[in-house]
């Protein structure tokens, strides 16, 4: 049994709200309480009918997507997802525990309650799992199909239905132990959702706008006309007559059991993935980019809870902890005057994508972007309204940098360099029309650098240097990777970053460059870099990547971001306060630099474990009154310890205790470790067996196994 819970969040969402990971499943517990799950192990919840939401990552793994969530009661719930993920809670979603799937890493796509203690989950390759003890242990229900199963429902404790690809519809009448195929003589579609209002009456939805209905337990099915060609991903009914279905950007409503469906394009941007009707008035829809909608009319009309921007944001610029700007696709420009708590959209005279922005004063800023008939170079003098600056080129401009309010450079396609020396008029030069200039940085009004991508796919880069403000350029580096960002921390020391986690450093004014080791691997790309001092800096990129240095770029460490978004830009105003922008409107914010460096690993060796083995182990109560449970912390913290048996049942809990010193708490350190006497919470001796103890601190949640022998 592995016990894993969310780490402290050092980066917080500012857009979309309450968070931006796509949501795939929702479960309501009355009007007030709802839970939704999705990408990057995300769980969001409300306890006041959607007025406010809390968000957390319940597994420290951005690659896990949770597809479905269900509850037996207000305390016991379960969620499933990719990599065979099964997580169970016994305290209403506060803490979650990993359970082992008997089918390994097969994706699980749906889970439902099937009685007071039973869960049933379905997933890929014909997987059906059932648990009779609230999700603690699981067994496989054999079924003769390899189709991916996508939805399951139990209208009673014994009768259940599951649907999946290739027209598969299954039924059980013994609580999920055995399943049989229900023939569907109307259509042969990939089915995605099933919902029953009684043991015999229900609906199935699927690809190409499919909705079918049965009133006799699946013996026969009738086709209903959805009036949409798109896939329908989920369906929910509150009675035999009133229901709602969602799929892609559509919402469909019926008040007559599906005899007729009224489709509405409910969202112009986000796919809608799941719907839950609470009663005849209230219901929820969740979807891509964290979208949440609420109905107070039983599904006829819906309210968008958060006015989020979901266009890609390519550039950002903050001048202090309160005032900042972000720009992106479709001519998007936004500003904040309160540190990102709220964002307002600016009127922009173009629909071209804006690639970068740079502010030189409180309200004076610039933005550049993709080519249109006039070229895209914009200026604002009030931080809200933007006007075009005439330029004699229609090429795309990708990067922008100023050394002061008067001296600035913009670079882009076909080797184009635009330069201003008065903050108003711009002149154009061309380095080489075969080059794409992706980054620019000047250390003063004369000395500067650009990244010039070349080759058939732009997969190589020259780093060019000028010492005369851009009148002429010299090649100082030819790198085999696409470099996309530049930053200098002094006239001599600078960095370049790019694709395939390429990170270069120079200490002699750009004449030689060397690769810098960093913790990112694989095909992840770096897209922006910024330093706020000669020691502290960040690099951001694809797959939610943020790395930080506190020693001038000699070493870097990964930061946790709780999302897999691509990050295009970062903007920091000091060593603690910063923002990162990215795909689908992502804006995340930190007030502690994104988190401290990891603790030293003991002279560069392997980092010390959070927990040491309990002592003694095996624990024999007849010989030793207690077994001690050692741990280490790097800062003062409350510490709680819970002990479980091999079935995951909570045996004993050592309540929160405050430890006011960082360090090791064990039998050798002089700082006593917590101890267990082998008894449960009622003071009864527990039997011989394997036990697991979980240590919860402000830094981590970790666990180990121990043996008790009577």
C-alpha positions in Angstrom: 0.0 0.0 0.0 1.4 3.4 -1.0 0.2 6.5 0.7 0.8 9.7 -1.2 -0.7 13.1 -0.9 -0.4 16.5 -2.4 2.7 18.5 -1.8 2.6 22.2 -0.8 1.6 24.4 -3.7 4.2 27.0 -4.5 2.6 28.0 -7.8 -1.0 29.1 -7.8 -3.4 29.5 -10.7 -4.6 33.0 -11.7 -6.1 32.0 -15.0 -8.1 29.9 -15.7 -9.9 29.8 -12.4 -10.2 28.0 -10.1 -7.5 26.1 -12.0 -6.8 25.3 -15.7 -6.4 21.6 -16.0 -9.1 19.9 -18.1 -11.8 18.2 -16.0 -13.2 14.8 -17.0 -15.5 13.6 -14.2 -17.8 15.1 -11.6 -19.8 13.8 -8.6 -22.3 15.8 -6.5 -23.4 15.1 -2.9 -26.5 17.2 -2.8 -26.8 20.8 -3.9 -23.8 22.2 -2.0 -21.1 19.6 -2.3 -19.4 18.6 -5.6 -16.1 17.1 -6.6 -14.5 17.1 -10.1 -11.3 15.4 -11.3 -9.1 15.7 -14.3 -5.6 16.2 -15.8 -2.4 16.3 -13.7 -4.1 14.4 -10.8 -6.4 17.4 -10.2 -9.2 17.4 -7.7 -11.5 20.4 -7.2 -14.3 20.7 -4.8 -17.0 23.0 -3.5 -19.0 23.0 -0.3 -21.3 26.0 -1.1 -23.0 25.1 -4.3 -20.2 26.3 -6.6 -19.7 29.8 -5.1 -16.1 29.0 -4.2 -13.8 26.1 -5.2 -10.7 24.6 -3.7 -8.1 22.9 -5.9 -5.3 20.5 -5.3 -3.1 17.9 -7.0 -3.7 14.7 -5.1 -0.8 12.9 -6.7 2.5 14.6 -7.4 2.4 13.4 -11.0 1.4 15.7 -13.9 1.2 12.7 -16.3 -1.8 11.1 -14.5 -5.3 12.0 -15.7 -8.2 11.2 -13.4 -11.4 10.4 -15.4 -14.1 9.6 -12.9 -15.0 10.0 -9.2 -17.7 8.4 -7.1 -18.7 8.4 -3.4 -20.5 5.8 -1.2 -21.3 8.5 1.4 -20.0 11.9 2.4 -16.8 10.3 3.7 -15.9 7.4 1.4 -15.0 8.2 -2.1 -12.9 6.9 -5.0 -11.3 8.2 -8.2 -9.7 6.4 -11.1 -7.5 7.3 -14.1 -4.5 6.5 -16.2 -1.7 4.2 -15.3 -4.2 2.1 -13.3 -4.6 4.8 -10.7 -7.0 4.1 -7.9 -7.3 6.6 -5.1 -9.6 6.3 -2.1 -10.6 8.8 0.6 -12.3 8.1 3.9 -12.6 11.7 5.1 -14.6 13.4 2.4 -11.6 14.1 0.1 -9.2 15.7 2.5 -6.7 12.8 2.2 -6.3 10.2 -0.5 -4.6 6.9 -0.5 -3.3 4.9 -3.5 -4.7 1.4 -3.9 -3.3 -1.3 -6.1 -5.0 -2.3 -9.3 -5.1 -6.0 -10.1 -4.7 -5.1 -13.8 -1.5 -3.1 -13.4 -1.3 0.1 -15.4 -4.4 -0.3 -17.6 -6.3 2.9 -17.7 -9.5 3.0 -15.7 -12.1 5.3 -17.2 -15.2 5.1 -14.9 -16.2 4.2 -11.4 -19.6 4.0 -9.7 -21.0 3.0 -6.3 -23.0 -0.2 -6.3 -24.3 -0.4 -2.8 -23.3 0.8 0.6 -19.7 -0.6 0.5 -19.2 -1.6 -3.2 -17.4 0.2 -6.0 -17.2 -1.0 -9.6 -14.7 0.4 -12.1 -14.2 -0.2 -15.8 -11.4 0.6 -18.2 -9.3 -0.3 -21.1 -9.0 -3.8 -22.7 -12.2 -5.0 -21.3 -11.3 -4.3 -17.7 -14.0 -4.6 -15.0 -13.0 -4.4 -11.3 -15.1 -4.6 -8.2 -14.4 -3.8 -4.5 -16.7 -4.9 -1.7 -14.8 -3.0 1.1 -15.0 0.7 0.0 -12.2 0.5 -2.5 -9.5 -1.0 -0.2 -9.1 -4.2 -2.2 -10.1 -5.2 -5.7 -10.9 -8.3 -7.8 -11.3 -8.8 -11.5 -14.7 -9.6 -13.1 -13.9 -11.7 -16.2 -15.5 -10.7 -19.5 -14.9 -11.8 -23.0 -14.1 -8.5 -24.7 -10.9 -6.5 -25.4 -12.8 -3.3 -26.1 -12.1 -0.3 -24.0 -14.9 0.3 -21.5 -15.7 3.9 -20.8 -18.7 4.1 -18.5 -20.5 2.1 -15.8 -23.6 2.7 -13.8 -25.6 0.7 -11.2 -29.2 1.7 -10.8 -29.5 -1.0 -8.0 -27.0 -2.8 -5.9 -27.2 -5.9 -8.2 -28.1 -4.5 -11.7 -25.4 -2.7 -13.6 -24.5 -1.6 -17.1 -21.2 -0.8 -18.8 -20.5 0.5 -22.3 -17.5 1.0 -24.5 -15.9 0.9 -27.9 -17.1 -1.1 -30.8 -20.7 -1.1 -29.7 -20.1 -3.0 -26.5 -23.0 -2.9 -24.0 -22.7 -5.2 -20.9 -25.2 -6.0 -18.1 -24.8 -7.7 -14.7 -27.6 -8.9 -12.4 -25.4 -10.2 -9.6 -23.6 -7.0 -8.4 -20.8 -7.1 -11.0 -19.5 -10.6 -10.5 -20.6 -11.8 -14.0 -21.5 -9.8 -17.1 -23.3 -10.6 -20.3 -23.5 -8.8 -23.6 -26.6 -6.9 -24.5 -27.2 -6.9 -28.3 -27.6 -3.5 -29.8 -29.5 -3.9 -33.0 -29.8 -0.2 -33.8 -26.3 1.1 -34.2 -22.7 0.0 -34.0 -20.9 2.9 -32.4 -18.2 3.7 -29.8 -20.2 4.3 -26.7 -18.9 6.7 -24.1 -21.6 7.1 -21.4 -24.5 5.2 -19.8 -27.1 6.4 -17.4 -30.1 4.6 -15.9 -33.0 6.1 -13.9 -34.3 2.6 -12.8 -33.2 -1.0 -13.3 -34.7 -1.1 -16.7 -34.9 2.5 -18.1 -31.7 4.1 -19.4 -29.7 5.8 -22.1 -26.4 5.3 -23.8 -24.4 8.0 -25.8 -21.5 7.7 -28.1 -19.8 8.8 -31.3 -21.4 10.8 -34.1 -24.2 12.2 -32.0 -25.5 8.8 -30.9 -28.2 8.5 -28.2 -30.1 5.2 -27.7 -32.7 4.4 -25.1 -34.1 1.2 -23.5 -37.1 0.7 -21.2 -36.7 -3.0 -20.8 -33.3 -3.5 -19.3 -31.5 -3.5 -22.6 -33.5 -6.2 -24.3 -34.3 -3.7 -27.0 -33.0 -0.2 -27.9 -34.5 2.7 -29.8 -32.5 5.4 -31.4 -33.0 9.0 -30.4 -32.0 11.9 -32.6 -29.6 14.3 -31.0 -29.5 16.7 -34.0 -25.7 17.0 -33.6 -23.0 15.2 -35.6 -20.4 15.5 -32.8 -19.5 12.8 -30.2 -21.6 12.9 -27.0 -19.3 12.2 -24.1 -21.6 12.1 -21.1 -25.3 12.1 -20.1 -27.3 12.6 -16.9 -31.0 12.5 -16.0 -32.7 13.7 -12.9 -36.0 12.0 -13.7 -37.4 9.8 -16.5 -38.2 12.9 -18.5 -35.5 15.5 -17.9 -31.9 15.0 -18.9 -28.8 16.7 -20.2 -26.1 15.4 -22.5 -22.7 17.0 -23.4 -20.1 16.5 -26.0 -17.4 18.6 -27.6 -18.9 22.1 -27.3 -22.5 21.1 -27.3 -25.1 20.8 -24.6 -28.3 18.9 -25.3 -31.5 19.2 -23.2 -34.6 17.1 -23.1 -37.8 17.4 -21.1 -39.6 14.4 -22.5 -37.2 11.4 -21.9 -35.3 12.1 -25.1 -38.1 12.0 -27.5 -36.7 15.3 -28.6 -33.4 16.9 -27.8 -32.6 20.6 -28.1 -28.9 21.2 -28.8 -27.0 24.4 -27.9 -23.4 25.3 -28.6 -22.8 26.1 -25.0 -19.1 27.0 -25.2 -17.2 28.5 -28.2 -13.8 27.2 -27.1 -13.9 24.4 -24.5 -15.0 20.8 -24.9 -17.6 19.8 -22.3 -16.7 16.4 -20.8 -19.1 15.6 -18.0 -22.5 16.6 -16.5 -24.2 15.9 -13.2 -27.8 17.0 -12.4 -28.4 17.3 -8.7 -32.2 17.9 -8.7 -34.9 19.5 -10.8 -33.1 22.8 -10.7 -29.4 22.5 -10.0 -26.6 20.8 -12.1 -23.0 21.1 -13.0 -21.0 20.7 -16.3 -17.2 20.5 -16.3 -14.8 20.5 -19.3 -11.5 21.4 -20.8 -9.3 24.1 -19.4 -11.0 23.8 -16.0 -14.3 25.0 -17.4 -17.3 24.9 -14.9 -20.9 25.7 -15.7 -23.9 25.7 -13.4 -27.6 25.5 -14.0 -30.5 26.7 -11.8 -33.1 25.8 -14.4 -32.8 22.1 -14.5 -30.5 22.2 -17.5 -32.3 24.5 -19.8 -29.8 27.4 -19.3 -26.3 27.5 -17.9 -24.0 30.0 -16.3 -20.3 30.1 -16.8 -18.8 30.4 -13.3 -15.5 32.1 -14.3 -14.9 34.4 -17.1 -11.6 32.8 -18.0 -9.4 33.5 -21.0 -8.3 30.3 -22.7 -6.2 31.5 -25.6 -2.5 30.8 -25.6 -0.5 33.5 -23.8 3.0 33.8 -25.4 4.4 36.8 -23.6 4.3 38.7 -20.3 5.8 41.7 -18.6 5.5 42.9 -15.0 6.9 46.2 -13.8 6.2 45.6 -10.1 4.3 43.2 -7.8 0.9 44.8 -8.8 1.1 45.8 -12.5 1.6 43.4 -15.4 0.5 42.4 -18.9 0.1 39.2 -20.9 -0.3 38.8 -24.6 -1.2 35.9 -26.9 -3.1 34.5 -29.8 -5.9 36.2 -31.7 -4.7 39.6 -30.6 -5.2 38.9 -26.9 -3.8 41.4 -24.5 -4.7 41.5 -20.8 -3.5 43.6 -17.8 -3.7 43.4 -14.1 -3.3 46.1 -11.4 -3.5 43.8 -8.4 -0.8 41.2 -8.9 -3.0 39.0 -11.1 -5.9 38.5 -8.8 -8.0 39.9 -11.6 -7.2 40.4 -15.3 -8.9 42.8 -17.8 -8.8 42.5 -21.5 -7.4 45.4 -23.5 -8.8 46.6 -26.8 -6.3 45.7 -29.6 -6.2 46.8 -33.2 -5.3 43.4 -34.6 -6.3 39.8 -34.4 -2.8 38.5 -35.1 -1.1 36.5 -32.4 1.0 38.7 -30.1 4.3 36.9 -29.3 6.0 39.2 -26.8 5.5 42.3 -24.7 7.9 44.6 -22.9 7.1 47.5 -20.5 9.6 50.2 -19.8 7.6 52.3 -17.4 4.3 52.2 -15.4 2.1 52.4 -18.5 4.5 52.5 -21.4 4.8 49.3 -23.2 5.2 47.5 -26.5 4.0 44.3 -28.1 5.0 42.4 -31.3 3.4 39.6 -33.1 2.6 37.7 -36.3 2.5 39.3 -39.7 -0.6 40.9 -41.1 -0.8 43.4 -44.0 0.6 46.1 -41.8 3.1 44.3 -39.6 2.4 43.9 -35.9 4.2 46.4 -33.7 2.0 47.9 -31.0 2.4 50.6 -28.3 0.5 51.7 -25.3 0.9 54.9 -23.3 -1.7 54.2 -20.7 -1.3 50.4 -20.2 -4.8 49.7 -21.6 -5.3 51.1 -25.1 -2.9 50.0 -27.8 -2.1 51.6 -31.2 -0.2 50.4 -34.2 3.3 51.7 -34.8 4.0 52.0 -38.6 6.7 49.6 -39.8 7.9 49.0 -43.3 7.7 45.2 -43.0 4.9 42.7 -42.8 7.0 39.9 -41.3 6.3 38.2 -38.0 8.1 39.6 -35.0 8.9 37.2 -32.2 11.0 38.9 -29.5 11.4 42.3 -28.0 13.9 43.9 -25.6 14.6 47.4 -24.2 17.6 48.7 -22.2 15.7 51.9 -21.2 12.5 53.7 -22.3 14.2 54.9 -25.5 16.4 52.1 -26.8 14.7 49.0 -27.9 14.9 46.2 -30.5 12.4 43.8 -32.1 13.4 40.8 -34.1 11.6 38.2 -36.2 11.3 36.5 -39.6 13.7 36.9 -42.5 16.5 38.2 -40.4 14.5 41.3 -39.5 15.8 43.7 -36.8 13.7 46.8 -35.8 15.5 49.4 -33.6 14.4 52.5 -31.8 16.6 55.1 -30.1 13.9 57.5 -29.0 11.1 55.2 -28.0 9.0 56.3 -30.9 10.5 55.9 -34.4 11.8 52.5 -35.6 14.3 51.7 -38.3 14.7 48.3 -40.0 17.8 46.3 -40.9 18.1 42.8 -42.2 20.9 40.5 -41.0 20.2 37.6 -43.4 16.8 36.9 -44.9 17.4 33.1 -44.5 17.5 33.5 -40.7 14.6 33.5 -38.2 15.5 35.6 -35.2 13.8 34.1 -32.2 15.3 36.0 -29.2 17.1 39.3 -28.5 18.9 40.7 -25.5 21.0 43.8 -25.1 23.2 44.4 -22.1 23.5 48.1 -23.0 22.7 50.4 -25.9 25.6 49.0 -28.0 26.2 45.4 -27.0 23.5 42.8 -27.7 22.8 39.3 -28.9 20.2 37.5 -31.0 19.4 33.8 -31.6 19.2 33.2 -35.3 17.6 29.9 -36.3 18.5 28.4 -39.6 18.4 25.1 -41.6 15.5 23.5 -43.4 13.4 23.3 -40.2 15.2 25.9 -38.2 16.8 23.2 -36.0 20.2 24.9 -35.7 21.0 28.3 -34.2 23.6 31.0 -34.6 24.2 33.2 -31.7 25.1 36.6 -33.1 26.6 39.6 -31.3 26.7 43.3 -32.0 28.8 46.0 -30.3 27.3 48.9 -32.2 23.6 48.7 -31.4 22.8 46.3 -34.3 24.5 48.1 -37.2 26.6 44.9 -37.7 26.6 41.4 -36.3 29.2 38.7 -35.6 28.6 35.0 -35.3 29.9 33.8 -31.9 28.3 30.4 -31.6 26.8 27.7 -34.0 24.6 25.4 -31.9 23.0 22.2 -33.2 19.7 22.9 -31.4 17.0 25.5 -31.8 17.6 28.2 -29.3 14.6 30.4 -28.3 15.5 32.6 -25.3 18.4 34.8 -24.1 19.3 36.5 -20.8 22.4 38.1 -19.5 23.1 38.7 -15.8 26.2 40.8 -16.5 28.0 42.2 -19.5 30.0 38.9 -19.7 27.7 36.2 -18.3 24.6 35.1 -20.1 22.4 32.2 -20.9 20.7 30.8 -24.0 17.9 28.2 -23.8 16.0 26.2 -26.4 14.6 22.9 -27.7 15.4 19.5 -26.1 16.2 21.2 -22.8 19.3 22.9 -24.3 20.9 25.3 -21.9 24.1 27.2 -22.7 26.2 29.6 -20.7 28.9 32.2 -21.5 31.2 33.9 -19.1 33.3 35.9 -21.6 30.8 38.2 -23.4 29.5 35.5 -25.7 32.7 34.5 -27.4 32.4 30.9 -26.1 29.4 29.0 -24.9 29.2 25.8 -23.0 26.3 23.4 -22.2 24.9 23.6 -18.6 23.6 20.4 -16.9 20.0 20.6 -15.8 17.5 18.1 -14.4 15.2 18.1 -17.5 15.3 15.1 -19.8 13.5 13.7 -22.9 11.9 15.9 -25.6 11.0 18.8 -23.3 11.9 22.3 -24.6 12.9 25.5 -22.9 11.1 28.6 -24.1 12.0 31.5 -21.8 14.6 32.4 -19.2 14.9 35.3 -16.7 17.2 36.2 -13.9 16.4 38.8 -11.2 19.9 38.8 -9.6 23.2 37.4 -10.7 22.3 34.3 -8.7 18.6 33.7 -9.0 16.9 32.8 -12.2 14.3 30.6 -13.9 13.8 28.7 -17.1 10.3 27.6 -18.3 9.1 25.3 -21.1 6.9 22.5 -22.2 5.1 19.9 -20.0 4.8 22.3 -17.1 8.5 22.6 -16.8 10.0 25.3 -14.5 13.6 25.0 -13.3 15.3 27.4 -10.9 18.9 28.3 -10.0 20.1 30.1 -6.9 23.8 30.0 -7.7 24.1 31.9 -10.9 23.1 29.0 -13.2 25.8 26.5 -12.1 23.1 24.1 -10.8 19.3 24.0 -11.4 16.4 22.2 -9.7 12.9 21.3 -10.9 9.8 23.0 -9.4 6.4 21.4 -9.1 3.7 23.2 -11.0 0.7 20.8 -10.9 0.0 21.1 -14.6 1.4 19.8 -17.9 0.8 23.0 -19.8 3.4 24.5 -22.1 4.9 27.6 -20.5 5.9 30.3 -23.0 7.1 33.2 -20.8 8.1 34.1 -17.3 8.2 37.5 -15.6 9.7 38.1 -12.1 9.9 41.3 -10.2 12.1 40.0 -7.4 13.5 36.7 -6.1 10.1 35.7 -4.7 7.4 37.2 -6.9 6.7 36.0 -10.4 4.3 34.9 -13.1 4.4 32.3 -15.9 2.1 32.2 -18.9 1.3 29.4 -21.3 -1.1 27.4 -23.4 -4.9 27.8 -23.1 -4.7 31.0 -21.0 -2.5 29.5 -18.3 -1.2 32.1 -15.8 0.4 30.8 -12.6 1.9 32.9 -9.8 4.3 32.5 -7.0 5.2 34.6 -4.0 8.0 32.4 -2.7 10.1 31.9 -5.8 8.3 28.7 -6.7 9.6 26.8 -3.8 13.0 26.5 -2.0 15.9 24.3 -3.3 15.8 20.7 -2.2 17.8 19.9 1.0 21.4 19.0 0.5 21.9 15.3 -0.4 24.9 14.6 1.9 28.0 15.8 0.0 26.4 15.4 -3.4 25.4 11.8 -2.8 21.9 10.3 -2.7 19.4 12.6 -0.7 18.5 11.3 2.7 15.2 9.5 2.9 12.3 11.2 4.7 11.8 8.0 6.8 14.0 5.5 8.4 12.8 1.9 9.2 10.9 1.6 12.4 13.0 0.4 15.4 12.8 -2.4 16.3 11.5 -4.2 13.2 10.1 -6.8 13.5 8.2 -5.4 16.5 7.6 -8.0 19.2 5.5 -6.3 21.9 6.4 -9.1 24.4 10.0 -8.0 24.2 9.7 -4.3 23.4 6.9 -2.1 24.8 7.2 0.3 21.8 8.5 0.5 18.2 9.8 3.9 17.2 8.9 5.6 13.9 11.8 7.8 12.8 11.5 10.7 10.4 13.4 13.8 9.3 12.2 17.3 8.5 14.1 20.3 7.0 11.9 22.9 8.8 9.7 23.1 11.8 6.4 21.3 11.2 3.4 19.6 12.6 3.7 15.8 12.2 0.9 13.3 12.2 1.3 9.5 12.0 -1.3 7.0 11.0 -1.0 3.2 11.1 -2.8 0.9 8.7 -3.2 -2.9 8.5 -2.5 -4.8 5.3 -6.0 -4.2 4.0 -5.6 -0.4 4.4 -7.8 -0.1 7.5 -6.8 2.6 9.9 -5.6 1.0 13.1 -4.2 3.9 15.1 -3.5 7.6 14.8 -0.8 9.6 16.6 -2.3 13.1 16.6 -0.6 16.2 15.2 2.4 17.2 17.2 4.6 20.3 16.6 8.3 19.7 16.1 10.1 23.0 16.4 13.5 21.9 15.0 14.6 20.7 11.6 16.6 17.5 11.7 16.4 13.8 12.4 14.0 12.3 15.0 15.3 8.8 15.7 16.9 6.7 18.4 20.4 8.1 17.7 19.8 11.9 17.4 18.7 12.7 20.9 15.4 14.0 19.5 12.9 11.3 20.3 10.9 9.7 17.6 7.1 9.0 18.0 6.4 5.5 19.2 3.6 2.9 18.8 2.6 0.3 21.4 1.0 -2.2 19.0 -2.6 -1.3 19.9 -5.5 0.1 17.9 -7.3 3.3 18.6 -9.5 1.4 21.2 -6.5 0.1 23.1 -6.8 -3.4 21.8 -3.8 -5.5 20.8 -3.6 -5.8 17.0 -2.7 -9.3 15.6 0.5 -10.5 14.0 1.0 -9.2 10.5 2.2 -6.5 8.1 1.4 -2.9 9.0 2.1 0.4 7.2 2.7 3.7 8.8 2.2 7.0 7.1 4.0 10.2 8.2 2.4 13.5 7.3 4.4 16.7 7.5 4.2 20.2 5.9 6.9 19.0 3.5 5.8 15.5 2.5 3.6 12.5 3.0 5.6 9.2 3.1 5.1 5.7 4.3 6.9 2.5 5.2 6.1 -1.1 6.0 6.7 -2.9 9.3 6.1 -6.3 10.8 4.5 -7.0 14.2 4.8 -10.5 15.8 2.8 -11.5 18.8 
